[in-house]
Amino acid sequence: MDLYGLIGYPLTHSFSKRYFTDKFVREKIKESSYELFEMKSLEDLPKLLAKKTDLRGLNVTIPHKRDVIAYLDDLDDASAERIGAVNTIKIYADGSTKGFNTDYYGFRQSLVEWVDKRGESCSNLKALVLGNGGAAKAVVVALRDLHVEFQLVSRQKSSESLLYEELTEEIVSQHLLIINTTPLGTFPNTEECPDLNYQWVTRRHFMYDLVYNPAETLFLKNSAERGAAVQNGLKMLQLQAEKAWEIWTNEENLWSV
């Protein structure tokens, strides 16, 4: 039996378990299963790997995407090393581990498809990236590769980011792509959203929320009411999950987009 799974904390209403369990049934993939391994501390990761010798791959979610790097034997230089965060781990037959970042692929591909369908080019847009966690790092690298000028926005001031209260109507009007990389609005805390003045959002804006549960977050609802184009994180999740499966079963030609 080949075992795959997800580590993080907390693990509630996991997309990954449902997705891969359905995939195994739909594609008649036998002798494979997917489990959740709720893990407050990464100190438990070596114990998990030693105990579950049939593990072939892991997905990684909040809050471990950055800190897990210290526990791995190798990093993929095309994704995880550039981004500084890991969301997919391949476990080899000898027990060694290698970290990848498929959030990059999932976000980049889903963004390009969405914007193209609406008759726009990503390179013509400027972006605001809300948040500075592991997901934001993948988004930032993808935007750079797509030649999209961007500005980070965070609750903590830094040399690289603006505070939410520093945003002005002019700044928002100049950045027509706004991406929420924070967990704000995720079920069950559906009444939360980034502290943005949504009165400044227009029909010209593209509002992308990496959150997928609920399908319409308050961030997206507020934006849609202003006439903006909106997209949640479901397509990104599906794309990154398929890329993770490709990594676990075949590492060749991983990053063709």
JOJOJO-V52559 format. One record per pair of residues at least 4 apart in sequence whose ideal C-beta (glycine too) atoms are under 8 Angstrom apart, sorted by sequence separation. I is the first residue (numbers start at 0). GAP is how many residues later the second one is. D is the distance in whole Angstrom. If there is no record, write none. Layout:
I|GAP|D  I|GAP|D
This chain:
13|4|7  14|4|6  15|4|6  16|4|6  17|4|6  18|4|6  19|4|6  20|4|7  21|4|6  22|4|6  39|4|8  42|4|8  43|4|6  44|4|6  45|4|6  46|4|6  47|4|6  59|4|5  60|4|7  62|4|8  63|4|5  66|4|8  67|4|7  75|4|5  76|4|4  77|4|7  78|4|6  79|4|8  90|4|7  91|4|5  101|4|6  102|4|6  103|4|6  104|4|6  105|4|6  106|4|6  107|4|6  108|4|6  109|4|6  110|4|6  111|4|6  112|4|6  113|4|7  115|4|7  119|4|6  120|4|8  130|4|7  131|4|5  132|4|8  133|4|7  134|4|6  135|4|6  136|4|7  137|4|6  138|4|6  139|4|7  140|4|6  141|4|6  143|4|8  153|4|7  156|4|7  161|4|4  162|4|8  166|4|5  167|4|7  168|4|6  169|4|6  170|4|6  179|4|7  184|4|7  185|4|8  195|4|8  200|4|5  215|4|5  216|4|7  217|4|6  218|4|6  219|4|6  220|4|7  221|4|7  223|4|6  230|4|7  232|4|6  233|4|6  234|4|6  235|4|6  236|4|6  237|4|7  238|4|6  239|4|6  240|4|7  241|4|7  242|4|7  243|4|6  244|4|6  245|4|6  246|4|6  5|5|6  23|5|4  38|5|5  59|5|6  74|5|5  75|5|7  76|5|7  79|5|7  90|5|8  91|5|7  114|5|5  115|5|8  119|5|7  130|5|5  142|5|4  155|5|8  161|5|6  166|5|6  179|5|8  183|5|8  184|5|6  195|5|8  215|5|5  222|5|4  245|5|8  22|6|7  23|6|8  38|6|7  48|6|6  68|6|7  74|6|5  79|6|5  90|6|6  91|6|7  114|6|7  143|6|8  151|6|8  156|6|5  171|6|8  200|6|7  210|6|5  223|6|5  47|7|7  89|7|7  114|7|5  128|7|6  142|7|5  153|7|4  155|7|8  184|7|5  222|7|5  246|7|6  5|8|6  23|8|5  59|8|5  88|8|5  89|8|5  151|8|5  152|8|6  153|8|8  154|8|7  183|8|5  184|8|5  208|8|5  210|8|8  215|8|8  245|8|6  23|9|7  38|9|7  88|9|7  151|9|4  152|9|5  153|9|7  154|9|7  161|9|8  183|9|6  5|10|5  23|10|7  88|10|6  89|10|7  111|10|6  114|10|7  128|10|6  139|10|7  150|10|8  151|10|7  152|10|7  153|10|8  183|10|6  208|10|5  219|10|4  5|11|7  36|11|6  68|11|7  74|11|7  87|11|7  88|11|7  110|11|6  128|11|6  150|11|6  152|11|6  208|11|5  219|11|8  242|11|7  20|12|8  87|12|4  139|12|7  181|12|6  206|12|7  219|12|6  20|13|6  85|13|4  86|13|8  87|13|7  179|13|8  206|13|6  19|14|4  71|14|7  85|14|7  86|14|6  87|14|5  128|14|7  152|14|7  179|14|6  215|14|8  68|15|8  85|15|6  86|15|6  216|15|7  3|16|6  68|16|8  84|16|6  86|16|5  126|16|6  135|16|7  206|16|4  215|16|7  16|17|5  68|17|6  71|17|7  206|17|8  214|17|6  15|18|7  16|18|7  65|18|6  67|18|5  82|18|5  84|18|8  177|18|7  204|18|7  16|19|6  65|19|5  79|19|5  214|19|7  64|20|4  65|20|8  79|20|5  82|20|8  131|20|6  150|20|7  211|20|5  36|21|8  64|21|6  67|21|7  78|21|5  79|21|5  82|21|6  126|21|5  128|21|5  200|21|7  204|21|8  206|21|5  208|21|7  210|21|6  211|21|4  13|22|6  41|22|6  64|22|6  73|22|7  75|22|6  78|22|4  125|22|7  126|22|7  127|22|7  128|22|7  130|22|8  131|22|5  200|22|5  205|22|7  206|22|7  207|22|8  208|22|7  210|22|6  211|22|4  44|23|7  72|23|5  73|23|7  74|23|7  75|23|7  78|23|7  122|23|6  124|23|6  125|23|5  126|23|4  127|23|6  128|23|5  129|23|5  130|23|7  177|23|8  195|23|8  202|23|7  204|23|4  205|23|5  206|23|5  207|23|5  208|23|5  209|23|4  72|24|5  73|24|4  74|24|5  75|24|5  121|24|5  122|24|5  125|24|7  126|24|7  128|24|7  129|24|8  131|24|8  150|24|6  171|24|8  184|24|7  189|24|6  192|24|7  197|24|4  201|24|6  202|24|4  203|24|8  204|24|7  206|24|8  208|24|6  211|24|8  10|25|5  38|25|7  41|25|6  45|25|7  71|25|5  72|25|7  73|25|7  75|25|7  78|25|5  121|25|8  122|25|6  125|25|8  127|25|6  149|25|8  171|25|7  185|25|5  192|25|4  193|25|6  197|25|6  200|25|4  201|25|7  202|25|6  205|25|8  207|25|8  211|25|6  10|26|8  41|26|6  44|26|5  59|26|6  60|26|7  70|26|8  71|26|7  78|26|8  121|26|5  131|26|8  184|26|5  186|26|5  191|26|7  192|26|4  201|26|7  209|26|7  10|27|5  59|27|5  71|27|5  172|27|7  177|27|6  179|27|8  183|27|8  185|27|6  186|27|6  189|27|7  190|27|6  197|27|8  198|27|7  200|27|5  3|28|7  5|28|8  9|28|6  41|28|8  58|28|6  59|28|7  168|28|7  171|28|4  175|28|5  176|28|8  177|28|7  179|28|7  182|28|7  189|28|7  197|28|6  1|29|6  2|29|8  3|29|7  4|29|6  5|29|8  8|29|6  41|29|6  58|29|6  59|29|6  131|29|6  147|29|7  166|29|7  171|29|7  172|29|7  175|29|5  176|29|5  177|29|5  178|29|5  179|29|5  180|29|5  184|29|8  192|29|7  0|30|5  1|30|5  2|30|6  3|30|5  4|30|4  5|30|5  6|30|5  7|30|7  8|30|6  57|30|7  58|30|8  68|30|6  163|30|7  164|30|8  166|30|7  175|30|6  177|30|7  178|30|8  179|30|6  0|31|7  1|31|8  2|31|8  3|31|8  4|31|6  5|31|7  6|31|8  7|31|7  8|31|5  56|31|7  57|31|4  67|31|7  102|31|8  106|31|6  110|31|7  163|31|4  168|31|5  176|31|7  178|31|7  179|31|7  185|31|8  0|32|6  2|32|7  4|32|5  6|32|5  56|32|6  102|32|6  106|32|5  163|32|7  184|32|4  56|33|6  57|33|7  183|33|8  184|33|5  55|34|8  56|34|6  103|34|4  107|34|4  111|34|7  184|34|6  55|35|6  102|35|4  106|35|5  110|35|8  183|35|7  54|36|5  102|36|8  100|37|6  103|37|6  107|37|7  179|37|8  6|38|7  103|38|5  107|38|7  127|39|8  179|39|5  138|40|6  154|40|8  6|41|7  152|41|8  48|42|7  52|42|8  138|42|6  15|43|5  127|43|8  127|44|7  15|45|8  135|45|4  177|45|8  48|46|7  134|46|4  4|47|8  86|47|7  127|47|4  48|48|7  125|48|6  126|48|6  129|48|7  132|48|7  2|49|6  84|49|4  125|49|5  127|49|7  129|49|7  130|49|7  131|49|8  132|49|7  4|50|7  10|50|7  84|50|8  124|50|8  125|50|7  126|50|4  127|50|5  128|50|5  129|50|5  130|50|4  2|51|5  3|51|7  6|51|6  86|51|8  124|51|5  125|51|7  126|51|7  127|51|7  129|51|6  130|51|4  1|52|6  2|52|5  3|52|6  4|52|8  5|52|7  6|52|7  7|52|6  84|52|5  124|52|4  126|52|6  128|52|6  129|52|6  0|53|6  2|53|6  3|53|5  4|53|5  5|53|5  6|53|6  7|53|4  8|53|8  83|53|5  84|53|6  1|54|5  3|54|7  4|54|7  5|54|8  6|54|7  7|54|6  8|54|7  82|54|5  3|55|8  5|55|6  7|55|7  8|55|8  82|55|5  121|55|8  7|56|6  6|57|6  82|58|5  81|59|6  6|61|8  114|62|8  130|63|8  129|64|5  129|66|7  65|67|8  64|68|8  65|68|5  64|69|3  64|70|7  61|71|7  65|71|8  138|71|8  61|72|7  134|75|6  124|81|7  119|86|7  117|88|8  114|91|6  113|92|8  113|94|8  110|97|7  106|103|7  117|111|6  113|115|8  113|117|5  61|121|7  109|121|7  113|121|8  112|122|8  109|125|4  109|126|5  105|129|8  106|129|5  109|129|6  105|130|4  108|130|5  105|131|7  105|132|8  102|133|7  105|133|4  106|133|8  104|134|6  105|134|3  104|135|6  105|135|8  101|137|8  102|137|6  105|137|7  101|138|4  104|138|5  101|139|8  101|141|4  101|142|5  99|144|8  101|145|7  111|145|8  99|147|5  108|148|6  107|149|6  104|150|7  87|152|8  104|152|7  86|153|7  99|154|8  87|155|8  87|156|4  86|157|8  89|157|5  89|158|6  87|159|6  87|160|8  89|161|7  12|174|6  11|175|8  78|175|8  77|176|7  78|176|7  77|177|5  75|178|8  58|182|8  58|185|6  56|187|7  56|190|7  56|191|4  55|192|6  14|197|7  14|198|7  12|200|6  18|218|7  22|218|8  18|219|7  19|221|7  14|222|5  18|222|5  22|222|7  15|225|7  19|225|8  14|226|8  3|244|7
